[in-house]
Amino acid sequence: MMRESKCPFMRLTFFLLSLLVRASDALTPALSFRRAVATATPQRSRSLGVSACHNGHRFDADKHAADGNGEIMIVGAGWVGSRLATHLHDRGELVRVTNRPGIDQRHKEPYFEPVPLADDVPRHEFDITDPTTWDSLPAPETLQAAVVTFATKTGTCELFWEQYLQYVPRVVCYSSTAVYQVGVPGQQVDEHTPLRDSPRALAETYMQERGATVLTIAGIFGEAQGARGVCNCLTSYVQSGAVLNGGKIVNMVHVDDIIAATAAVLALPADAERGVRMNIGGHDFKLRELMAHCRHVATPEVMDSDDPNSKLVSSNYLLNRVLPPGFAFKEPFLAPVPYAVTK
């Protein structure tokens, strides 16, 4: 308790000192609470593979703040995203995923069906077009990175970036080589090729300008006997009613190569390759080569001429700057074909 004085100046001095004491007393509980939270937070040792648990989910915000070892969230655990999540989980990363509300992953068509995830991978129902679902996501500061696997559009991605993604240390967005403008048949495209004026390209540019790394992916294929083997992809293309043109240039990349490229980007130093676009082009070939490999039965309506939308996708930036020396994309035509592709 402050003693009183008859001197006005001293009384003012004592009054100001009392305010400082009250302010200090008010701050002490808050500071003590923050110290208690920091002390109580379990630590995770990456070398031993020991993980912390918080509210049933594995993560450690304090550890992440210190050295960036937070969780990786796969935003959209579909055909590629689920395989990426499995790869990261199997190598010891803390992973969580999102799926759209009301979507039963077990009843998707084989072409879109994800792989099953481990029971300890947390899931969140999330729809970028429905902000009411955003609250289900973990605090962005607890994450090491977020990988957005689905196509984004203007009108929704900007708000999600401003309210969430900008606070995640590293953001990776999947794109498609279809965003590139093609002026002449067979044009080679790289990361400097102009983009189409599409909602997807504009949304990706918005995020890229704010630090996201954009991975531009060619057509995706998987194991030969699976739903996305190259011949099954051709079957789906034929059955969709598309006009076949043997002269069309096709760019395709194996899902394992997409995962390898994504993992390599996630392993980069925090400030490396931020705000850039990189192509994952895989291999290119003429559609007639794919038809021959798959023993497609030729029909009269099959053309063989230059296709105005054909392009050759360069992956040199990714190969030279991110992937390890000697990395080679998987070949699409190595596996034998057990049947002929027909309409």
Secondary structure per residue as TSV (DSSP state, phi and psi in degrees):
chain	resnum	aa	ss	phi	psi
A	1	M	-	360.0	132.1
A	2	M	-	-74.2	138.6
A	3	R	-	-81.6	155.6
A	4	E	-	-91.9	159.9
A	5	S	-	-143.5	148.2
A	6	K	S	-80.0	-16.4
A	7	C	S	-77.1	123.0
A	8	P	H	-56.5	-41.3
A	9	F	H	-63.4	-43.9
A	10	M	H	-68.3	-36.9
A	11	R	H	-61.6	-39.6
A	12	L	H	-64.4	-40.6
A	13	T	H	-62.9	-46.1
A	14	F	H	-62.6	-36.1
A	15	F	H	-64.2	-44.2
A	16	L	H	-65.4	-38.8
A	17	L	H	-64.1	-36.3
A	18	S	H	-65.2	-35.2
A	19	L	H	-64.7	-39.7
A	20	L	H	-64.1	-40.2
A	21	V	H	-63.3	-43.2
A	22	R	H	-63.7	-40.5
A	23	A	H	-63.5	-41.8
A	24	S	H	-63.0	-41.5
A	25	D	H	-63.7	-35.3
A	26	A	H	-70.3	-34.1
A	27	L	H	-78.5	-27.5
A	28	T	H	-57.0	-46.2
A	29	P	H	-61.7	-40.5
A	30	A	H	-64.5	-43.5
A	31	L	H	-65.9	-38.9
A	32	S	H	-63.7	-37.1
A	33	F	H	-64.1	-44.6
A	34	R	H	-64.3	-39.2
A	35	R	H	-66.7	-37.0
A	36	A	H	-66.5	-40.3
A	37	V	H	-63.4	-44.0
A	38	A	H	-63.9	-38.8
A	39	T	H	-69.4	-37.2
A	40	A	H	-79.6	-15.0
A	41	T	S	-70.8	121.7
A	42	P	-	-65.9	148.5
A	43	Q	-	-100.6	154.4
A	44	R	-	-117.7	130.1
A	45	S	B	-101.0	112.7
A	46	R	T	-68.2	-34.2
A	47	S	T	-66.0	-32.6
A	48	L	T	-94.7	-7.9
A	49	G	T	71.7	24.3
A	50	V	B	-93.6	130.6
A	51	S	-	-114.4	151.2
A	52	A	-	-86.5	159.4
A	53	C	-	-126.1	131.2
A	54	H	B	-139.3	117.4
A	55	N	T	54.9	34.8
A	56	G	T	83.9	-5.3
A	57	H	B	-116.7	145.7
A	58	R	-	-87.3	111.7
A	59	F	-	-171.3	164.4
A	60	D	-	-143.5	98.3
A	61	A	H	-63.6	-41.8
A	62	D	H	-64.8	-42.1
A	63	K	H	-63.3	-41.8
A	64	H	H	-60.4	-43.0
A	65	A	H	-62.5	-29.9
A	66	A	H	-80.1	-45.1
A	67	D	H	-136.4	12.9
A	68	G	S	79.2	11.4
A	69	N	-	-89.6	62.8
A	70	G	-	-99.3	-167.0
A	71	E	E	-82.4	160.0
A	72	I	E	-111.2	123.8
A	73	M	E	-104.3	125.2
A	74	I	E	-93.7	108.5
A	75	V	E	-87.9	94.2
A	76	G	-	106.5	85.6
A	77	A	-	-92.9	61.9
A	78	G	S	-87.1	-142.9
A	79	W	H	-61.8	-48.5
A	80	V	H	-81.7	-45.3
A	81	G	H	-59.0	-39.4
A	82	S	H	-67.6	-36.1
A	83	R	H	-70.3	-37.2
A	84	L	H	-63.9	-45.0
A	85	A	H	-60.1	-42.6
A	86	T	H	-63.1	-43.5
A	87	H	H	-60.3	-47.8
A	88	L	H	-66.1	-42.0
A	89	H	H	-62.0	-42.3
A	90	D	H	-65.5	-25.6
A	91	R	T	-95.4	10.7
A	92	G	T	99.7	4.3
A	93	E	-	-77.6	152.0
A	94	L	-	-86.0	120.4
A	95	V	E	-127.6	143.4
A	96	R	E	-137.2	157.8
A	97	V	E	-134.3	164.1
A	98	T	E	-122.5	150.3
A	99	N	E	-136.2	154.5
A	100	R	-	-69.2	143.7
A	101	P	T	-59.4	138.9
A	102	G	T	78.1	5.0
A	103	I	-	-94.3	121.6
A	104	D	-	-90.7	105.7
A	105	Q	G	-64.0	-21.4
A	106	R	G	-78.4	-15.3
A	107	H	G	-115.6	26.7
A	108	K	S	-82.6	157.1
A	109	E	-	-62.5	148.1
A	110	P	T	-52.8	-32.9
A	111	Y	T	-63.4	-29.1
A	112	F	T	-110.8	-1.6
A	113	E	-	-70.8	126.3
A	114	P	-	-77.1	165.1
A	115	V	-	-83.8	152.1
A	116	P	-	-64.1	142.9
A	117	L	-	-103.1	157.6
A	118	A	-	-61.5	150.7
A	119	D	T	-63.6	-24.6
A	120	D	T	-91.7	11.5
A	121	V	S	-91.4	112.5
A	122	P	-	-65.0	143.6
A	123	R	E	-118.5	147.5
A	124	H	E	-131.7	134.1
A	125	E	E	-80.6	121.6
A	126	F	-	-147.6	136.4
A	127	D	-	-136.7	117.3
A	128	I	T	-62.5	-23.2
A	129	T	T	-85.4	-3.3
A	130	D	-	-125.1	92.9
A	131	P	G	-58.4	-19.3
A	132	T	G	-67.4	-17.4
A	133	T	G	-89.1	-9.5
A	134	W	G	-68.8	-27.0
A	135	D	G	-65.9	-15.8
A	136	S	G	-76.6	-13.6
A	137	L	S	-78.8	154.5
A	138	P	-	-69.6	160.7
A	139	A	-	-57.5	130.5
A	140	P	G	-60.2	-29.6
A	141	E	G	-67.6	-17.5
A	142	T	G	-84.7	-6.1
A	143	L	E	-93.5	151.6
A	144	Q	E	-85.8	-38.5
A	145	A	E	-162.8	161.1
A	146	A	E	-131.3	135.5
A	147	V	E	-115.8	113.5
A	148	V	E	-92.2	112.5
A	149	T	-	-96.1	-12.0
A	150	F	S	-105.3	166.9
A	151	A	-	-71.0	129.8
A	152	T	-	-101.0	161.4
A	153	K	-	-137.5	154.9
A	154	T	T	-65.0	150.2
A	155	G	T	100.9	-24.5
A	156	T	T	-123.1	-39.5
A	157	C	H	-68.6	-32.2
A	158	E	H	-62.0	-45.5
A	159	L	H	-67.3	-40.7
A	160	F	H	-65.5	-36.8
A	161	W	H	-63.4	-49.6
A	162	E	H	-65.2	-35.6
A	163	Q	H	-91.1	-18.6
A	164	Y	T	-139.2	-62.5
A	165	L	G	-62.3	-31.7
A	166	Q	G	-63.3	-18.3
A	167	Y	G	-93.1	-3.0
A	168	V	S	-87.2	131.5
A	169	P	S	-55.9	-41.2
A	170	R	E	-135.4	131.6
A	171	V	E	-120.3	127.5
A	172	V	E	-116.8	131.5
A	173	C	E	-121.1	133.3
A	174	Y	E	-84.0	137.7
A	175	S	E	-127.2	-175.8
A	176	S	E	-129.1	145.1
A	177	T	G	-65.4	-8.9
A	178	A	G	-68.0	-11.9
A	179	V	G	-75.3	-13.9
A	180	Y	B	-81.1	142.3
A	181	Q	-	-80.3	134.6
A	182	V	-	-117.4	120.8
A	183	G	-	-91.9	-35.5
A	184	V	S	-135.1	150.3
A	185	P	T	-58.3	136.2
A	186	G	T	77.6	13.6
A	187	Q	E	-63.6	137.3
A	188	Q	E	-83.6	130.5
A	189	V	E	-117.7	139.3
A	190	D	-	-130.6	-166.2
A	191	E	T	-70.2	-10.9
A	192	H	T	-95.5	-3.9
A	193	T	S	-66.8	135.3
A	194	P	-	-58.0	149.0
A	195	L	B	-97.0	154.5
A	196	R	-	-65.7	154.9
A	197	D	S	-87.9	65.3
A	198	S	-	-111.2	157.2
A	199	P	H	-56.6	-36.2
A	200	R	H	-66.9	-49.3
A	201	A	H	-61.7	-39.8
A	202	L	H	-65.9	-39.8
A	203	A	H	-65.5	-41.9
A	204	E	H	-65.9	-39.9
A	205	T	H	-62.6	-39.4
A	206	Y	H	-57.9	-47.1
A	207	M	H	-73.0	-37.3
A	208	Q	H	-62.0	-42.6
A	209	E	T	-63.9	-16.5
A	210	R	T	-107.2	12.8
A	211	G	T	112.7	-3.8
A	212	A	-	-72.3	148.6
A	213	T	E	-97.8	123.0
A	214	V	E	-105.2	121.9
A	215	L	E	-103.2	113.9
A	216	T	E	-95.0	114.5
A	217	I	E	-107.6	136.8
A	218	A	-	-78.1	-171.9
A	219	G	E	-58.4	139.6
A	220	I	E	-102.6	134.0
A	221	F	E	-130.0	162.8
A	222	G	-	-128.5	-152.5
A	223	E	-	-62.9	145.7
A	224	A	T	-54.9	-39.9
A	225	Q	T	-88.7	-1.5
A	226	G	S	-87.2	178.5
A	227	A	T	-63.2	-23.3
A	228	R	T	-113.8	27.3
A	229	G	S	-62.4	153.7
A	230	V	H	-59.4	-34.7
A	231	C	H	-74.2	-34.3
A	232	N	H	-68.3	-33.2
A	233	C	H	-63.3	-40.8
A	234	L	H	-64.0	-41.3
A	235	T	H	-58.6	-46.3
A	236	S	H	-62.0	-39.1
A	237	Y	H	-64.0	-43.7
A	238	V	H	-65.2	-45.2
A	239	Q	H	-69.9	-17.4
A	240	S	T	-75.7	-8.9
A	241	G	T	91.8	8.3
A	242	A	-	-65.8	144.8
A	243	V	-	-80.0	122.6
A	244	L	-	-79.9	134.0
A	245	N	B	-131.7	107.7
A	246	G	T	-59.4	-21.6
A	247	G	T	-85.5	-4.2
A	248	K	-	-67.9	134.9
A	249	I	E	-87.2	129.5
A	250	V	E	-115.0	135.0
A	251	N	E	-113.6	124.9
A	252	M	E	-137.5	144.5
A	253	V	E	-133.5	140.1
A	254	H	E	-73.5	145.5
A	255	V	H	-58.3	-33.6
A	256	D	H	-63.3	-33.8
A	257	D	H	-71.6	-34.4
A	258	I	H	-63.5	-44.3
A	259	I	H	-63.6	-43.1
A	260	A	H	-62.0	-42.8
A	261	A	H	-65.8	-41.9
A	262	T	H	-64.4	-45.0
A	263	A	H	-61.9	-37.1
A	264	A	H	-65.9	-39.6
A	265	V	H	-65.8	-42.4
A	266	L	H	-64.3	-26.0
A	267	A	T	-85.5	-5.7
A	268	L	S	-68.5	157.8
A	269	P	-	-56.2	155.1
A	270	A	T	-53.4	-38.4
A	271	D	T	-96.9	1.9
A	272	A	T	-81.9	137.1
A	273	E	T	55.5	33.8
A	274	R	T	-85.9	142.8
A	275	G	T	70.6	29.1
A	276	V	-	-125.6	160.7
A	277	R	E	-111.3	136.1
A	278	M	E	-132.9	136.6
A	279	N	E	-88.7	138.1
A	280	I	E	-116.3	85.8
A	281	G	-	-91.1	-23.3
A	282	G	-	66.5	-131.6
A	283	H	E	-112.8	151.9
A	284	D	E	-117.7	149.0
A	285	F	E	-159.6	164.9
A	286	K	E	-81.7	147.5
A	287	L	H	-59.1	-31.2
A	288	R	H	-63.3	-31.5
A	289	E	H	-67.4	-40.7
A	290	L	H	-66.2	-41.3
A	291	M	H	-62.1	-40.2
A	292	A	H	-67.8	-42.3
A	293	H	H	-61.4	-41.0
A	294	C	T	-88.1	4.4
A	295	R	T	53.9	44.1
A	296	H	-	-67.3	132.3
A	297	V	-	-76.7	115.5
A	298	A	-	-64.7	143.3
A	299	T	-	-127.0	160.4
A	300	P	T	-58.7	-29.3
A	301	E	T	-79.4	-3.3
A	302	V	-	-73.8	123.6
A	303	M	B	-94.6	170.9
A	304	D	-	-150.7	80.8
A	305	S	S	-146.6	173.1
A	306	D	-	-63.8	133.6
A	307	D	-	-98.6	126.6
A	308	P	T	-63.8	-20.9
A	309	N	T	-99.1	4.8
A	310	S	-	-69.7	143.0
A	311	K	E	-148.2	157.5
A	312	L	E	-110.1	114.7
A	313	V	E	-90.9	122.2
A	314	S	-	-88.7	131.5
A	315	S	-	-110.9	18.9
A	316	N	H	-60.9	-37.2
A	317	Y	H	-60.6	-48.6
A	318	L	H	-63.3	-44.8
A	319	L	H	-65.6	-37.5
A	320	N	H	-84.3	-25.7
A	321	R	H	-114.6	-20.5
A	322	V	T	-123.0	-51.7
A	323	L	S	-75.5	153.9
A	324	P	-	-66.2	153.8
A	325	P	T	-56.0	138.9
A	326	G	T	83.9	0.7
A	327	F	-	-62.6	137.7
A	328	A	-	-132.0	133.5
A	329	F	-	-67.3	147.8
A	330	K	-	-67.5	139.2
A	331	E	-	-76.4	138.3
A	332	P	T	-81.6	-17.8
A	333	F	T	-110.7	19.5
A	334	L	-	-76.6	-38.3
A	335	A	S	-77.1	142.5
A	336	P	-	-69.1	155.1
A	337	V	-	-104.8	122.2
A	338	P	-	-85.5	-4.7
A	339	Y	S	-153.6	167.9
A	340	A	-	-97.5	141.6
A	341	V	-	-86.0	125.7
A	342	T	-	-134.0	170.5
A	343	K	-	-73.8	360.0
